[in-house]
């Protein structure tokens, strides 16, 4: 019976270097997209004088815009 041993080169790069793997390619565009979408949501709300994006929500549109931006800002904590 042959005994197999794990060599250093057999380990993934993440384990070898001790550092986490880089983010996927889509991470940065999605992060900035959330931040910009939230900002655009708030700007549209003010420019349209509360008629857009969802008129029935009224001032809650501001909270929705900040919430969308907040998701993007939370993603920055995971950006490598």
N, C-alpha and C positions, 0 to 999 in steps of 0.2 A: 504494500500500500504506500503510495506516494503522499507525502504530506505537502499541502499547498500553504504557502505563506504569502501574505499580502506585502507587496513591495510599495515603496513610497510613490512610485509613478502610477500605480494602479488606483490610487485614491483620487477622488475628484478634486479639482482645483480649490473648491470651497473648503475642503477639509485640510488640504496641504498648507495653504497660506494662513488659515485661521481667520480670513476675512470673508464676509458674506459675498455672494455672487452679485454682479451688477444688475441693475434693473432691466426689465425687458424694454425693447425698442418703443413700445406703445406708451410706456409709463409717463414720460415727460410731456408728450402732446396732450394726453388725457388730463394730467395735472394742470397744465396751463389752460387747457380748454375749459375746465371747471371754473377756474378763477376768472377767465374772460367772460364766460357765459353768465356768471353771477353779476359781474359788473355791467354787462350789456342789459341784463334783466332790470337792474335798478335804474340805469340811464333811460331805458325805454319807458319805464313807469313814470319818471319825472317829466320827460319830454312830452309824453302823450297826455299829461295832466290827469293821471290815474285812469285813463281809458284802456290802456294796454299794460301788460300782457294778458292778465286775467282781471277784467273790471269788477267782477263780483267779489273778489277778495279784498279790494281796497288797499289799505296800508299793509296788509299781510304780504303783499308783493315784495315789500322791502325785506321782510324777514326771509322770504324764499330766496331772494337774490343773495343775501348774506349767507344763508345756509349753503347755497351752491358754491359760493366762494370759499366757505369754511371747509368744505370737502377737499377742495384743491389745496388749501393751506395745510390740512392734515396730511395730505399725501406728501408734502415736502419733508415731513419727518422721516419718511421711508426712502427718500431719494438718495442714491449713492452715486 
